[in-house]
């Protein structure tokens, strides 16, 4: 069995990364499509995001983040910084849309972006190519691709947490056993 250190030092594998990235649209579709409106609009209070907002955010990333940044690294390296990413663009872009239309668009965009990624025929040497993030500084192509995967998984966890916390009080004393609601680690 791999130790904790081994797991945290896992190297990027394009095959493994694409396996996760390709599963994100059907995963969100299965989890969210057809849910009552109250679940789709649920959030954790304040400026937190609902599942609807998260899907819109993922669409915006497909348009302006991952593949455009891969291309910037391949074409310009560190000479050109990535364009800034608007983490809140989904609010205007998704206004008046249905969740179903967002899920459909996300699936279409992700398929196309994965086709583009495959057509680049990236090698492990390419993973070391460097670009410049406007806030983080120098990053590698491998870090960008690994972040794409982790970002997707982070939003699956976020959506799951938002949904679970809608029943924070309803679960009664079982709350102590539900890390997703209580926030405890373990």
Secondary structure as GFF3:
##gff-version 3
##sequence-region A 1 186
A	DSSP	alpha_helix	4	8	.	.	.	ID=ss1
A	DSSP	alpha_helix	14	32	.	.	.	ID=ss2
A	DSSP	alpha_helix	37	41	.	.	.	ID=ss3
A	DSSP	alpha_helix	51	64	.	.	.	ID=ss4
A	DSSP	alpha_helix	66	76	.	.	.	ID=ss5
A	DSSP	three_ten_helix	77	79	.	.	.	ID=ss6
A	DSSP	alpha_helix	90	93	.	.	.	ID=ss7
A	DSSP	alpha_helix	99	119	.	.	.	ID=ss8
A	DSSP	alpha_helix	124	127	.	.	.	ID=ss9
A	DSSP	beta_strand	130	133	.	.	.	ID=ss10
A	DSSP	beta_strand	137	140	.	.	.	ID=ss11
A	DSSP	alpha_helix	141	165	.	.	.	ID=ss12
A	DSSP	three_ten_helix	172	177	.	.	.	ID=ss13
A	DSSP	alpha_helix	179	182	.	.	.	ID=ss14
###
